[in-house]
């Protein structure tokens, strides 16, 4: 069933919403951690190369499919070629899977923000590691915050594209960059911050290994919302006069800028107070509360930081919830509010074992707890495959010529990189994704 009243993004609204989808937790709590783990500037350099070689190419392809069909991923592939309908299912399964545990982390962020706003920052910082461990292992507290975070998503997405997703993005994205710049200025002016800047900016070429490429490619996919159908869904809300090439250049640029600024906001502060830069995802929940407690009026910067992370989490999670909701709306004619509530409640319930796996739920799946298994299934297995087969689909089924006609709107819009894009999406990008996917999935360990 094709819904002709699905909503439409404005040009600015699409840029901000798509950038909001891309700029998420991956930029703020994962990118600085991965940079620290993989040689600082060396990782940043590889990441920038992969954004140009892979990110732009895959993103533009997904946008073209979405705008051409005006449908959710399953129906989009089905409309272009019925035999490829199953690939569209990846574009529904992956975002839905991710939002189930993404909301759990969003709940943690919401809890920490409320703590800073209510003057409990010093309580957390007194023993930040024990506080975080006790909180996430609790069977009740994290579920409450997980539920509140999911409720925020439901309320936004239920209002539609223009009134919910776009309006929220227009407020949160500028706010995110303003807060990020304030935190960068505070971080780089701390005594001892120069060591963090040196670590972050100086490439350690001896650290460039296949593992660095694997980590960087995974971050490109995770951060840019690639291989999960979101850009197909968002692209389906675009008018024909929207310049896709321009959008596909601006969005990764904003995403990369946010990731780089996050590194400037976090790593100099970590070095200034003698903490380990490879502290992992617990960096923002364990290390940074201690850092903020050491800074004059640190509670203000703590509140600003977690507000920043909340903005990033919300603008990403609403895109994750929109994809499965769009499927119900398009295929079954379900009214938007009912579709969003159904998807949100289902995601909350499936997220419960992810939350409990930090404490009382100790059952493992392939030697991973439930949270890690869901993350591995969606991010390491399906996301790269979704991107790879999308490239194959455009390169050999739909054909680059057809995609170029869509991107250029039958030649009425400029597409300066058409030759480069067509070559990369057909020959280079799918092979590169496949080789590194074999390694990141753990199925075959290459180059060891």
C-alpha positions in Angstrom: 0.0 0.0 0.0 1.5 3.4 -1.0 0.7 6.3 1.2 0.6 9.6 -0.6 0.4 11.7 2.5 3.6 10.6 4.2 5.0 14.1 4.7 7.9 16.0 3.1 11.1 17.5 4.4 12.1 21.0 3.6 15.7 21.3 2.2 17.1 22.6 5.5 14.9 20.3 7.5 16.3 17.3 5.6 19.9 18.3 6.1 19.5 18.8 9.8 17.4 15.7 10.3 19.8 13.5 8.3 22.8 15.1 10.1 21.0 14.5 13.4 20.5 10.9 12.5 24.2 10.6 11.7 25.5 12.7 14.6 24.7 10.4 17.5 26.3 8.5 20.3 28.8 7.1 17.9 30.3 10.6 17.4 30.3 11.6 21.1 31.1 8.6 23.2 32.6 6.2 20.6 34.7 8.3 18.2 37.1 9.8 20.9 37.3 6.3 22.4 38.2 4.7 19.1 40.7 7.5 18.3 42.4 7.0 21.6 42.4 3.2 21.2 43.8 3.2 17.6 46.6 5.7 17.7 44.9 9.1 17.9 45.5 11.0 14.6 46.2 7.8 12.7 42.6 6.7 13.3 41.3 10.2 12.4 43.2 10.1 9.1 41.8 6.7 8.1 38.3 7.7 9.2 38.4 10.9 7.0 39.6 8.8 4.0 36.8 6.3 4.5 34.2 9.0 4.8 35.2 10.2 1.4 35.7 6.8 -0.3 32.8 5.0 1.3 30.5 7.2 3.3 29.6 9.7 0.6 29.1 6.9 -2.0 26.8 4.7 0.1 24.8 7.6 1.5 24.1 9.1 -1.9 23.0 5.7 -3.2 20.5 5.2 -0.3 19.1 8.7 -0.8 18.6 8.1 -4.5 16.6 4.9 -3.9 14.4 6.5 -1.3 13.6 9.6 -3.3 12.9 7.6 -6.5 10.4 5.3 -4.9 8.9 7.5 -2.1 8.7 4.3 0.0 10.2 2.6 3.0 13.2 0.3 2.4 11.2 -3.0 1.8 8.7 -1.4 -0.6 11.5 0.6 -2.2 13.5 -2.4 -3.3 10.4 -4.3 -4.2 9.3 -1.5 -6.5 12.6 -1.4 -8.3 13.1 -5.1 -8.4 10.9 -7.7 -6.6 13.7 -10.2 -6.2 15.6 -7.7 -4.0 12.7 -7.1 -1.5 14.6 -9.1 1.2 17.4 -6.5 1.2 14.8 -3.9 2.1 14.0 -6.0 5.2 17.5 -5.3 6.4 16.6 -1.6 6.4 13.8 -2.3 8.8 15.3 -4.9 11.0 18.6 -3.1 11.7 17.2 0.3 12.9 14.6 -1.5 15.0 17.2 -3.7 16.5 19.5 -0.8 17.2 16.9 1.4 18.8 16.1 -1.4 21.4 19.5 -1.1 23.0 20.2 2.5 21.9 17.3 3.6 24.1 18.9 1.8 27.1 22.1 4.0 26.6 19.8 7.0 26.1 18.3 6.3 29.4 21.7 6.3 31.1 22.4 9.7 29.5 19.0 11.1 30.7 19.7 9.9 34.2 23.1 11.6 34.3 21.7 14.8 32.9 19.0 14.9 35.6 21.7 14.2 38.2 23.7 17.2 37.2 20.6 19.4 37.0 19.6 18.4 40.5 23.1 18.9 42.0 24.1 15.3 42.3 27.2 15.6 40.1 29.7 15.4 43.0 27.9 12.3 44.3 28.5 10.5 41.0 32.1 11.8 40.8 33.1 10.6 44.3 33.4 7.0 43.0 32.3 7.3 39.4 33.1 3.7 38.5 31.2 2.2 41.3 28.3 4.6 40.8 28.0 3.7 37.1 28.4 0.0 37.8 25.7 0.0 40.5 23.4 2.0 38.4 23.5 -0.1 35.2 23.4 -3.4 37.1 20.2 -2.3 38.9 17.2 -4.3 37.7 14.8 -1.3 38.0 16.4 2.1 37.7 17.8 1.7 34.1 14.5 0.4 32.9 12.7 3.5 34.2 15.1 5.8 32.3 15.0 3.5 29.3 11.2 3.9 29.3 11.4 7.7 29.7 13.8 8.0 26.8 11.7 5.8 24.5 8.6 7.9 25.5 10.4 11.1 24.3 11.1 9.4 21.0 7.5 8.3 20.6 6.1 11.8 21.3 8.4 13.3 18.7 8.0 10.7 15.9 4.2 10.5 16.4 4.0 14.2 15.3 5.2 13.4 11.8 8.0 14.5 9.6 7.4 18.2 9.5 5.9 18.6 13.0 8.1 16.1 14.8 11.3 15.0 13.2 12.1 18.2 11.3 11.1 20.6 14.0 13.1 18.7 16.7 16.2 18.6 14.5 16.0 22.3 13.8 16.2 23.0 17.5 18.6 20.3 18.7 21.2 20.4 15.9 22.2 24.0 16.3 22.0 23.6 20.1 24.3 20.6 19.8 27.0 22.5 17.9 26.8 25.5 20.2 27.2 23.4 23.3 30.0 21.4 21.7 32.0 24.6 20.9 31.6 25.8 24.5 33.0 22.5 25.8 35.8 22.5 23.3 36.9 26.0 24.5 36.8 24.9 28.1 38.7 21.6 27.4 41.6 23.0 25.3 42.3 25.8 27.8 42.8 23.4 30.7 46.3 23.2 32.1 47.9 20.1 30.6 45.5 19.9 27.7 48.3 20.2 25.1 49.2 16.6 25.6 45.7 15.5 24.7 45.8 17.8 21.6 49.2 16.3 20.6 47.9 12.7 21.0 44.7 13.5 19.1 46.3 15.4 16.2 49.6 13.6 15.6 49.1 10.4 13.5 51.0 7.4 14.9 51.5 5.6 11.5 52.8 2.5 13.3 49.3 2.1 14.7 47.7 1.8 11.2 46.7 -1.9 11.0 43.8 -3.8 9.5 42.1 -3.4 12.9 42.3 0.3 12.6 40.6 0.1 9.2 37.9 -2.2 10.6 37.2 0.1 13.5 37.1 3.2 11.2 34.8 1.6 8.7 32.5 0.4 11.4 32.4 3.9 12.8 31.7 5.3 9.3 28.7 3.0 8.9 27.5 3.5 12.5 27.9 7.2 12.6 26.5 8.0 9.1 23.5 5.7 9.6 24.6 3.7 6.5 23.5 0.2 5.7 20.4 0.4 7.9 17.9 1.9 5.6 17.5 5.2 7.4 18.7 7.3 4.5 16.3 5.4 2.2 13.5 6.2 4.6 14.5 9.9 5.0 15.2 10.2 1.2 11.6 9.0 0.6 10.4 12.3 2.1 12.3 14.5 -0.3 11.0 16.5 -3.2 12.6 16.0 -6.7 14.3 19.4 -6.7 16.4 18.6 -3.7 20.1 18.4 -4.6 21.1 15.0 -3.4 24.8 15.3 -4.3 25.0 18.5 -2.2 23.2 16.9 0.7 25.4 13.8 0.6 28.4 16.0 0.9 27.1 18.4 3.6 25.7 15.6 5.9 29.0 13.7 6.3 30.9 17.0 6.6 28.7 18.0 9.6 28.9 14.5 11.0 32.7 14.4 10.8 32.9 17.9 12.2 30.9 16.9 15.2 33.1 13.8 15.7 36.3 15.8 15.5 35.0 18.5 17.9 33.9 15.7 20.3 37.5 14.6 20.4 38.7 18.1 21.1 36.1 18.4 23.9 37.0 15.1 25.5 40.6 14.0 25.0 42.4 17.2 26.1 40.3 17.2 29.4 41.1 13.5 29.9 44.8 14.1 29.5 44.7 17.3 31.6 43.6 15.3 34.7 45.8 12.2 34.0 43.1 9.8 32.9 43.6 7.0 30.4 42.3 8.0 26.9 41.4 4.4 26.0 38.8 4.1 28.8 36.1 2.7 26.4 32.4 3.5 26.3 32.6 4.1 30.1 34.6 7.2 29.2 31.7 9.6 29.5 30.0 7.8 32.4 33.1 7.2 34.5 36.0 9.4 33.5 34.2 12.6 32.6 32.2 13.0 35.8 35.5 12.9 37.6 36.9 15.4 35.2 33.9 17.8 35.6 34.2 17.5 39.4 37.8 18.8 39.1 36.9 21.9 37.1 35.6 25.1 38.6 31.8 25.2 38.2 32.2 21.7 36.7 28.5 20.9 37.4 27.6 23.4 34.7 29.9 21.8 32.1 28.7 18.4 33.2 25.1 19.4 32.6 26.0 21.0 29.3 27.8 17.8 28.2 25.0 15.4 29.0 22.5 17.8 27.4 24.7 17.7 24.3 24.8 13.9 24.3 21.1 13.7 24.9 20.5 15.9 21.8 22.7 13.6 19.8 21.0 10.5 21.1 17.5 11.8 20.4 18.1 13.0 16.9 19.6 9.6 16.0 17.0 7.5 17.8 14.0 9.2 16.2 15.4 8.2 12.8 15.8 4.6 14.1 12.2 4.6 15.2 10.9 6.2 12.0 12.0 3.4 9.7 9.9 0.6 11.2 7.0 3.0 11.8 7.1 4.0 8.1 6.8 0.4 7.1 3.6 -0.1 9.1 2.2 3.2 7.7 3.1 2.4 4.1 2.2 -1.3 4.0 -0.7 -1.6 6.3 -2.2 1.8 6.4 -1.7 2.1 10.1 -2.3 5.6 11.4 1.0 7.2 12.3 0.5 7.6 16.0 -0.6 4.0 16.4 2.3 2.8 14.3 4.8 4.8 16.3 3.4 3.7 19.7 3.4 0.0 18.6 7.1 0.2 17.4 8.2 2.2 20.5 6.5 -0.2 23.0 7.9 -3.2 21.1 11.4 -1.7 21.1 11.2 -0.9 24.8 10.2 -4.5 25.7 13.0 -6.0 23.6 15.4 -3.5 25.2 14.5 -4.8 28.7 16.9 -7.9 28.4 19.6 -5.6 27.1 19.3 -3.5 30.2 19.1 -6.5 32.5 22.1 -8.1 30.9 24.2 -5.5 32.7 23.2 -7.2 36.0 20.7 -9.9 36.8 20.3 -11.4 33.3 23.5 -13.4 32.8 22.4 -15.6 29.9 25.0 -15.4 27.0 24.5 -15.7 23.3 27.6 -16.9 21.4 29.6 -15.9 24.5 28.1 -12.4 24.6 25.6 -10.9 26.9 22.3 -9.9 25.3 23.2 -6.2 24.9 26.5 -7.1 23.1 24.9 -9.8 21.0 22.2 -7.3 19.7 24.9 -4.8 19.0 27.1 -7.4 17.2 24.1 -8.7 15.1 23.0 -5.2 13.9 26.3 -3.3 13.6 29.0 -5.9 12.8 26.9 -8.3 10.7 23.9 -6.7 9.1 24.9 -3.0 8.6 27.9 -3.6 6.4 26.0 -6.3 4.5 23.2 -3.8 3.9 25.6 -1.2 2.5 27.5 -3.8 0.4 24.4 -5.3 -1.2 22.9 -1.8 -1.8 26.0 -1.0 -3.8 25.7 -4.3 -5.8 22.0 -3.5 -6.4 22.7 -0.1 -7.8 25.8 -1.2 -9.7 24.4 -4.3 -11.4 20.6 -4.4 -11.0 19.1 -0.9 -11.0 22.3 0.4 -12.8 24.3 3.5 -12.0 22.8 5.2 -15.1 19.3 5.0 -13.5 20.5 6.2 -10.2 22.3 9.1 -11.8 19.1 10.1 -13.6 17.4 10.2 -10.2 20.2 12.1 -8.5 20.4 14.7 -11.3 16.6 14.8 -11.5 16.7 13.9 -15.2 19.6 16.2 -15.8 18.1 19.3 -14.2 20.4 19.2 -11.2 24.3 19.2 -11.3 26.1 16.0 -10.5 29.7 16.8 -10.8 31.0 13.6 -9.2 28.9 11.2 -11.3 31.8 9.4 -12.9 33.6 8.9 -9.6 30.5 7.8 -7.8 29.4 5.3 -10.4 32.9 3.7 -10.5 33.2 3.5 -6.7 29.7 2.2 -6.0 30.1 -0.5 -8.7 33.6 -1.7 -8.3 35.5 -0.5 -5.2 33.1 0.1 -2.3 31.3 -3.3 -2.2 34.7 -5.2 -2.4 36.2 -3.0 0.4 33.1 -3.5 2.6 33.1 -7.2 2.1 36.8 -7.8 2.9 36.6 -5.8 6.1 33.2 -7.3 7.0 34.7 -10.8 7.0 37.2 -9.6 9.6 34.9 -7.5 11.7 32.2 -10.2 11.8 34.7 -12.6 13.2 33.9 -15.2 10.5 37.4 -15.0 9.0 40.3 -13.2 10.6 42.2 -11.7 7.7 45.7 -10.2 7.7 46.6 -11.8 11.0 
